[in-house]
Amino acid sequence: MAGLELLSDQGYRVDGRRAGELRKIQARMGVFAQADGSAYIEQGNTKALAVVYGPHEIRGSRARALPDRALVNCQYSSATFSTGERKRRPHGDRKSCEMGLQLRQTFEAAILTQLHPRSQIDIYVQVLQADGGTYAACVNAATLAVLDAGIPMRDFVCACSAGFVDGTALADLSHVEEAAGGPQLALALLPASGQIALLEMDARLHEDHLEHVLEAAAQAAQGVHTLLDRVVRQHVREASILLGD
């Protein structure tokens, strides 16, 4: 990675994007008929699949049931072929558990769980190809899957990563940019209210720069919202045509 110029003098990144520009996003809803909700998303070369089941009765011990809201269960996994290292990760390894916890915290802030007391909502996300912004792709795929399941939410949850290179805030980091090191953050946003569902940083960043990086991530998340909203509207139109409405 030594000597790699992440940002040119003209303001272009390694993949030709400007500092605040998103990678190309493509998504589909309803990709699995067996699930209550499902979605597939591509953000650049990062690809993720999400399926949702529920709300349904609590599985296992009923002592886990919450009297005033639904229990949100999130599980994350990555395909063996998702990265170049071809490393088989055991089920429930540390990275998967941490990502599952982050996803649960994110969607507990967005799903109207009080409408389904003593029930459970399961969200399963798998990364098929990892090329930067893995958490963000998982959140965006899961948002579409939850909406596909018809589960009420306060708002979309839209996520994006951001970093800081050569005095410039970069949005939607690729694998090359993440691997170069430097301060990085992941942001999950409820775009209508601007409420932050989750914010995580994995390196120190001077407070003078934090606002710029956070703003870059927030603006990119708003851009993601525009794209996801378009996907939802298209899905509803297609479903209406199939139903003959």
matplotlib code that plots the C-alpha trace (Angstrom):
import matplotlib.pyplot as plt

x = [0.0, 3.1, 3.1, -0.5, -2.1, -5.6, -6.5, -5.0, -4.2, -7.3, -9.5, -10.1, -9.9, -8.3, -11.6, -12.2, -14.8, -14.9, -14.5, -18.2, -19.4, -21.1, -20.2, -22.9, -25.8, -28.1, -30.7, -33.7, -36.4, -38.3, -35.5, -36.6, -40.2, -39.8, -38.9, -41.2, -38.9, -35.7, -33.4, -30.1, -27.8, -24.6, -22.6, -19.7, -18.2, -19.6, -22.6, -25.0, -28.1, -30.7, -33.7, -36.2, -38.7, -41.3, -42.8, -43.4, -43.6, -40.4, -38.3, -36.7, -37.3, -40.3, -38.4, -36.7, -40.0, -40.2, -43.6, -43.7, -41.9, -40.5, -37.1, -34.9, -32.4, -29.7, -27.2, -24.3, -22.2, -19.8, -19.3, -16.0, -15.5, -16.4, -12.8, -9.5, -8.0, -10.4, -10.5, -13.3, -14.8, -16.4, -20.1, -20.3, -16.7, -15.9, -16.3, -19.7, -20.9, -19.8, -21.5, -24.7, -24.7, -24.2, -27.1, -29.3, -28.6, -29.2, -32.6, -33.8, -33.6, -35.7, -38.3, -41.5, -41.0, -43.7, -46.3, -45.4, -44.9, -43.8, -42.7, -39.4, -38.1, -35.1, -32.8, -30.1, -27.5, -24.8, -22.0, -21.3, -18.4, -16.5, -14.9, -15.3, -18.3, -19.5, -21.5, -23.2, -24.2, -25.6, -27.7, -29.0, -29.9, -31.6, -33.6, -35.1, -35.7, -37.6, -39.7, -40.4, -41.6, -44.1, -42.7, -43.4, -40.3, -39.9, -37.9, -35.5, -32.1, -29.4, -25.8, -22.5, -18.8, -16.4, -12.7, -10.1, -7.3, -4.9, -7.1, -10.2, -13.2, -14.0, -17.5, -18.3, -14.8, -13.7, -11.5, -8.3, -9.1, -10.0, -6.9, -4.7, -5.5, -6.4, -9.5, -12.7, -16.3, -19.5, -22.8, -26.4, -28.9, -32.7, -32.8, -36.1, -35.2, -31.4, -31.3, -28.2, -29.0, -25.3, -22.0, -18.7, -15.1, -12.1, -9.3, -8.6, -9.5, -9.0, -12.2, -11.5, -11.9, -14.7, -17.5, -16.3, -16.1, -19.4, -21.0, -19.6, -21.1, -24.4, -24.7, -23.8, -26.4, -29.0, -27.9, -28.4, -31.9, -32.8, -31.7, -33.4, -36.6, -36.5, -36.0, -39.0, -41.3, -40.3, -40.9, -44.4, -45.2, -44.2, -46.2, -49.3, -49.0, -48.7, -51.8, -53.7, -54.3]
y = [0.0, 2.2, 5.0, 4.6, 8.0, 7.8, 11.4, 13.1, 16.8, 17.2, 15.7, 12.3, 9.0, 5.7, 4.6, 7.9, 9.3, 12.7, 12.9, 12.8, 10.6, 7.3, 4.1, 2.8, 1.2, -1.5, -3.3, -5.6, -6.6, -9.8, -12.1, -15.0, -16.1, -18.3, -15.4, -12.7, -10.1, -10.2, -7.9, -8.0, -4.9, -4.0, -1.0, -0.8, -4.4, -5.1, -7.4, -8.3, -10.4, -9.9, -12.0, -11.3, -13.5, -12.3, -11.0, -14.5, -16.2, -16.4, -19.4, -21.3, -20.2, -17.9, -16.2, -14.2, -12.6, -8.9, -7.8, -4.4, -4.9, -7.3, -9.0, -8.1, -10.9, -10.1, -12.6, -11.7, -14.0, -13.7, -16.2, -18.0, -16.6, -13.0, -11.8, -12.7, -14.5, -17.5, -17.9, -20.1, -18.3, -20.5, -19.7, -17.2, -15.9, -12.5, -10.4, -11.9, -11.5, -7.8, -7.1, -8.9, -6.7, -3.5, -4.5, -5.3, -1.9, -0.2, -1.7, -1.5, 2.2, 2.1, -0.7, 0.1, -2.9, -1.8, -2.8, -6.4, -7.3, -10.8, -11.6, -11.9, -10.4, -12.2, -10.4, -12.5, -10.8, -12.4, -10.6, -12.3, -10.0, -7.6, -4.5, -1.9, -0.5, -3.9, -2.6, 0.0, -2.5, -4.9, -2.1, -0.9, -4.5, -5.2, -2.0, -3.1, -6.6, -5.2, -3.0, -5.9, -7.9, -5.1, -4.4, -0.8, 1.4, 5.0, 5.7, 4.1, 3.3, 4.4, 3.8, 4.9, 4.9, 7.9, 8.5, 11.3, 11.4, 14.3, 16.8, 15.7, 13.8, 10.8, 9.2, 5.5, 4.0, 1.2, -1.7, 0.0, 3.1, 1.1, -1.0, 2.1, 2.9, 6.3, 7.5, 5.8, 5.9, 4.1, 5.9, 4.7, 7.5, 7.9, 10.4, 12.2, 13.2, 13.1, 10.8, 8.7, 5.0, 4.0, 5.7, 3.8, 5.0, 2.7, 5.2, 8.5, 11.7, 15.2, 17.0, 19.7, 17.2, 15.0, 17.3, 17.3, 13.5, 13.1, 15.5, 13.6, 10.3, 12.0, 13.5, 10.2, 8.4, 10.9, 10.0, 6.3, 7.1, 8.6, 5.5, 3.1, 5.0, 4.6, 0.9, 0.6, 2.6, 0.5, -2.7, -1.5, -0.6, -4.1, -5.8, -3.7, -4.7, -8.4, -8.1, -6.4, -3.1]
z = [0.0, 0.3, -2.2, -3.3, -3.9, -2.4, -3.5, -6.6, -6.8, -8.9, -6.1, -7.6, -5.7, -6.8, -8.5, -10.1, -7.7, -6.1, -2.3, -1.4, -4.3, -3.6, -5.4, -7.8, -5.8, -7.2, -5.2, -5.4, -2.9, -2.6, -3.8, -1.6, -1.6, 1.4, 3.7, 5.1, 3.6, 1.6, -0.3, -2.2, -2.6, -4.4, -3.3, -5.7, -5.5, -2.0, -2.2, 0.6, 1.0, 3.8, 4.8, 7.5, 9.4, 11.7, 13.8, 15.2, 18.5, 20.6, 19.7, 22.6, 26.1, 26.5, 29.3, 26.6, 25.6, 26.3, 27.6, 26.0, 22.6, 20.1, 20.5, 17.5, 16.6, 14.1, 12.7, 10.4, 8.3, 5.4, 2.6, 2.4, -1.0, 0.0, 0.4, -1.2, 1.8, 1.5, 5.3, 6.6, 9.6, 12.3, 13.0, 15.8, 15.5, 17.1, 14.0, 13.2, 16.8, 16.8, 13.5, 14.6, 17.8, 15.8, 13.4, 16.4, 18.0, 14.7, 14.0, 17.6, 17.0, 13.9, 14.1, 16.0, 18.3, 20.7, 18.2, 18.5, 22.2, 23.2, 19.7, 17.8, 14.5, 12.9, 10.5, 8.8, 6.6, 4.6, 2.7, -0.6, -1.6, 0.6, -1.0, 1.7, 3.5, 4.7, 7.7, 5.5, 2.8, 5.5, 7.0, 3.7, 2.6, 5.9, 5.7, 2.4, 3.7, 6.8, 4.6, 2.3, 5.3, 6.0, 9.5, 10.6, 11.1, 12.2, 9.1, 6.6, 8.1, 5.7, 6.4, 4.9, 5.8, 5.7, 6.2, 6.3, 3.8, 3.2, 4.9, 3.0, 4.2, 1.9, 1.8, 1.0, 1.4, -0.8, 0.4, -0.9, 1.1, 4.2, 4.0, 3.8, 7.4, 8.8, 10.7, 9.5, 10.8, 10.0, 10.4, 10.3, 10.0, 10.1, 7.2, 7.9, 11.4, 11.1, 14.2, 14.4, 15.0, 15.3, 15.0, 15.3, 14.8, 14.6, 14.9, 16.6, 14.8, 16.0, 17.0, 14.4, 11.6, 13.1, 12.1, 8.4, 8.3, 10.0, 7.6, 4.7, 6.0, 6.7, 3.3, 1.7, 3.8, 2.6, -0.9, -0.1, 1.1, -2.2, -4.0, -1.6, -1.7, -5.5, -5.1, -2.7, -5.0, -8.0, -6.0, -5.0, -8.6, -9.8, -7.0, -7.9, -11.5, -10.5, -8.3, -11.1, -9.3]

ax = plt.figure().add_subplot(projection="3d")
ax.plot(x, y, z, "-o")
ax.set_aspect("equal")
plt.show()
